[in-house]
Amino acid sequence: MKIPVLLDTDIGTDIDDALALAYMLKQPECELLGITTVTGQPQIRAQLADAVCRALGYNDLPIHSGTDNPLKVPQRQTEAPQRTVLAKYPHKEDFKPNTAVDFLQQTIRARPGEITLLTIGPLTNIAHLFNLDPQIPELLKQHVMMGGLYFDKALGYGQTEWNTSGDPHATDFVFSHAVPKVYCIGLDVTTCCKMSADECRKRFSKEPYQIIGEMAEVWFDRRSEITFHDPLAAACIFEPLLCTFESGLVRVELQDGQKIGRTSFNPRQKQKPHQVAVDVNSDAFFKHYFDICR
């Protein structure tokens, strides 16, 4: 039986969102119900998601543009730099603004207790969703997210992670709501899953993945490798043993301006609603990913 999934993404900046989307489209156990986009230029990000879907043979997958600005802090991710590939690849142009939250609400309510919500960007859309319809968290099967830094293991990344700090108030709001199961895949484990630019070019140079390779070149203008943050979170839905998880309580820093959005994890709390990844088998992950994305 396939696992029904909704994907919320900020595709168009880091290349790992496109890598995760390709995995979801190719994963035979995935019933991808739709895609919603978030953060700066969400309509262009929807175009990019549609272009990737079409390149991989999916022409009618529901895609909805979401919220462009965080709840309270300034937007740090104002543009989608990978939009440059859109001139070469077919895609839908006319995405209406701010339809994501309504789509998520209607889809989840239509299938209570069945749907996995996968978030691989800032949690703005999801905070608006939970605020609009407070019953939605309990109607989900689970929430799997790429976000956070829980054990200070990710050297070179500072004290915060991009998704959680991109909209810290949304992150805090979402973590405060009770979803039946919450799995957090943070920098502690994703930074163990890296690939060089040269290896990426070998892997994504031919159809149907050429669009991924061209999007990656925008990323490689400033970097020499990619980290499979989001694909690891996606893979954990179908292969949860790729990571080891520990139960506890996640909190989000909102008061300290230098650390706003920082996540902390306490496994000693009486209430342990959050499952946080503490280790990953990176070799098994890469084997699994490329078994799916052949």
C-alpha positions in Angstrom: 0.0 0.0 0.0 1.3 3.4 -0.9 2.0 6.1 1.7 0.0 9.3 0.9 2.3 12.4 1.3 1.9 16.2 1.0 5.2 18.0 0.3 5.8 21.6 1.4 9.0 23.0 -0.1 11.1 26.1 -0.7 12.4 24.6 -4.0 14.6 27.0 -6.0 17.4 28.0 -3.6 19.3 25.0 -2.3 19.4 22.1 -4.7 18.3 19.5 -2.2 14.6 20.3 -2.5 14.7 19.3 -6.2 16.6 16.1 -5.2 13.9 15.3 -2.7 11.1 16.0 -5.2 12.7 13.7 -7.7 12.9 11.0 -5.1 9.3 11.4 -4.1 8.2 11.2 -7.8 10.2 8.0 -8.4 9.5 6.3 -5.0 7.0 3.5 -5.9 5.7 3.4 -2.4 4.8 7.1 -2.5 1.3 8.6 -3.3 2.3 12.2 -3.7 -1.0 14.1 -3.2 0.4 17.5 -4.0 3.1 20.1 -3.5 3.0 23.5 -1.8 5.6 26.2 -2.0 6.8 28.6 0.6 9.1 31.6 1.2 10.2 34.3 -1.3 8.8 34.1 -4.8 6.5 31.2 -4.0 4.8 31.3 -7.4 8.1 31.0 -9.2 9.0 28.1 -6.9 5.7 26.5 -7.9 6.8 26.8 -11.5 10.1 25.1 -10.7 8.3 22.3 -8.9 6.0 21.9 -11.9 9.0 21.9 -14.3 10.7 19.1 -12.3 7.4 17.1 -12.2 6.9 17.4 -16.0 10.5 16.5 -16.7 10.0 13.3 -14.7 6.7 12.5 -16.4 4.1 14.0 -14.1 2.0 16.7 -15.9 -1.0 17.1 -13.6 0.2 16.9 -10.0 -1.5 19.5 -7.8 0.9 22.3 -7.1 -0.1 25.4 -5.0 1.8 28.6 -4.3 1.9 29.5 -0.6 3.1 32.3 1.7 6.0 34.5 0.8 6.8 36.3 4.1 7.6 34.9 7.6 5.2 35.6 10.4 7.3 38.3 12.2 11.0 38.4 11.0 12.3 39.8 7.7 12.5 37.5 4.7 16.1 36.3 4.1 15.2 34.2 1.1 13.6 36.8 -1.2 14.4 35.1 -4.6 14.5 31.7 -6.2 17.8 31.7 -8.0 17.2 28.4 -9.9 14.4 30.1 -11.8 17.0 30.6 -14.6 16.3 27.0 -15.8 12.6 27.7 -16.5 13.4 29.1 -19.9 14.4 25.6 -21.1 11.8 23.4 -19.5 8.0 23.2 -20.0 6.0 24.3 -16.9 2.8 25.9 -15.9 3.0 29.7 -15.7 -0.1 30.8 -13.9 -0.2 29.9 -10.3 -2.6 31.8 -8.2 -1.2 33.3 -5.0 -1.8 31.9 -1.6 -3.8 28.8 -2.4 -1.5 26.4 -0.5 -3.1 26.5 2.9 -6.6 25.9 1.6 -5.3 23.0 -0.5 -3.5 21.5 2.5 -6.6 21.8 4.7 -9.0 20.3 2.2 -6.7 17.4 1.4 -6.0 16.5 5.0 -9.6 16.7 6.0 -10.6 14.4 3.1 -8.2 11.7 4.4 -8.1 12.0 8.2 -5.4 9.9 9.9 -3.8 8.9 6.6 -1.5 11.6 5.4 2.2 12.2 6.1 3.2 15.9 5.9 6.7 16.3 4.7 8.2 19.8 5.2 11.5 20.8 3.7 11.4 24.6 4.0 10.4 27.2 6.6 7.2 26.3 8.3 5.2 29.4 7.5 2.5 27.6 5.4 2.1 25.0 8.2 1.7 27.6 10.9 -1.0 29.4 8.9 -2.7 26.0 8.4 -2.6 25.0 12.1 -3.9 28.5 13.0 -6.7 28.4 10.5 -7.9 24.9 11.4 -6.6 23.8 14.9 -7.9 20.2 14.3 -5.5 19.6 11.4 -2.5 18.5 13.5 -4.5 15.6 15.0 -5.9 14.7 11.6 -2.4 14.0 10.2 -0.8 10.6 10.4 2.6 12.1 11.0 4.8 15.2 10.3 8.3 14.5 8.9 10.5 17.6 8.7 13.9 18.6 7.6 14.8 21.3 10.1 16.8 22.1 13.2 20.1 21.5 14.8 19.7 19.5 18.0 23.2 18.4 19.3 25.6 21.0 17.9 27.3 18.4 15.7 27.1 20.2 12.4 30.4 22.1 12.3 30.4 25.2 10.1 26.7 25.8 10.2 26.6 28.1 13.2 24.0 27.7 15.9 20.8 27.6 13.8 19.4 25.8 10.8 18.0 27.6 7.8 14.5 26.3 7.8 13.8 26.7 11.5 15.4 30.2 11.7 13.9 31.3 8.4 10.5 31.7 10.2 11.3 31.0 13.9 7.8 32.0 15.2 6.2 29.6 12.7 8.6 26.9 13.8 7.7 27.4 17.4 4.0 27.5 16.7 4.1 24.2 14.7 6.2 22.4 17.4 3.7 23.5 20.0 0.8 21.6 18.3 0.2 17.9 18.9 0.6 15.8 15.7 0.4 12.0 16.4 4.0 11.5 15.3 6.7 14.1 14.6 10.1 13.2 13.1 12.8 15.8 13.0 15.7 15.3 10.7 18.2 18.0 11.4 21.7 19.1 10.5 23.2 16.7 13.0 22.5 13.9 10.5 22.0 15.5 7.1 25.5 16.9 7.1 26.8 13.3 7.0 25.2 12.9 3.5 27.4 15.0 1.1 28.3 14.7 -2.6 30.8 16.6 -4.6 29.9 18.7 -7.6 31.7 16.3 -9.9 29.9 13.3 -8.6 26.6 15.2 -8.9 27.3 16.1 -12.5 27.8 12.4 -13.3 24.6 11.3 -11.5 22.3 14.0 -12.9 23.6 14.6 -16.5 21.0 12.5 -18.4 17.3 12.5 -18.8 15.0 12.6 -16.9 17.3 14.1 -14.3 19.1 16.7 -16.5 16.9 19.5 -15.1 18.2 18.6 -11.6 21.7 18.8 -12.9 21.1 22.2 -14.4 19.5 23.5 -11.2 22.5 22.2 -9.3 24.8 24.3 -11.5 23.2 27.4 -10.1 24.0 26.1 -6.6 27.6 25.3 -7.7 28.2 28.9 -8.7 29.1 29.4 -5.0 29.6 25.9 -3.6 31.6 22.8 -4.5 29.3 20.1 -3.0 25.7 19.4 -2.1 24.3 18.1 1.1 21.3 15.8 0.9 19.3 17.4 3.7 15.8 17.1 2.2 16.2 13.8 0.4 17.2 12.2 3.7 14.0 13.5 5.4 12.0 12.2 2.4 13.7 8.8 2.5 13.0 8.3 6.2 9.3 8.2 5.5 9.9 4.9 3.6 13.0 3.6 5.2 12.9 4.9 8.8 15.8 2.7 9.9 18.2 4.9 7.8 18.3 7.1 10.9 18.3 6.4 14.7 15.8 8.5 16.6 15.4 9.6 20.2 12.2 10.8 21.8 12.0 14.1 23.6 10.8 17.7 23.6 11.9 20.3 21.1 11.9 24.0 22.0 12.6 27.0 19.7 14.5 30.1 20.8 12.6 33.3 20.2 14.1 35.8 22.7 17.8 35.9 21.8 18.2 37.8 18.6 21.5 36.2 17.9 20.1 32.7 18.3 16.5 33.2 17.2 15.2 30.0 15.6 17.7 27.8 17.4 16.2 24.4 18.3 16.9 22.6 21.6 16.1 19.1 22.4 15.4 17.6 25.9 15.1 13.8 26.0 14.5 13.9 29.8 11.1 15.6 29.7 8.1 13.6 30.9 6.2 14.5 27.6 8.2 13.3 24.6 6.2 14.3 21.5 9.1 14.7 19.1 11.4 12.1 17.5 14.8 13.6 16.7 17.3 11.9 14.4 20.6 11.3 16.3 22.5 9.2 13.7 22.4 8.1 10.1 23.7 5.3 8.0 24.9 7.5 5.1 26.1 4.7 2.9 22.7 2.9 3.2 21.0 6.2 2.5 22.9 6.9 -0.8 22.4 3.3 -1.9 18.6 3.6 -1.3 18.4 7.0 -2.9 20.0 5.9 -6.1 18.2 2.6 -6.2 15.1 4.8 -6.5 16.5 7.5 -8.7 18.2 5.3 -11.2 
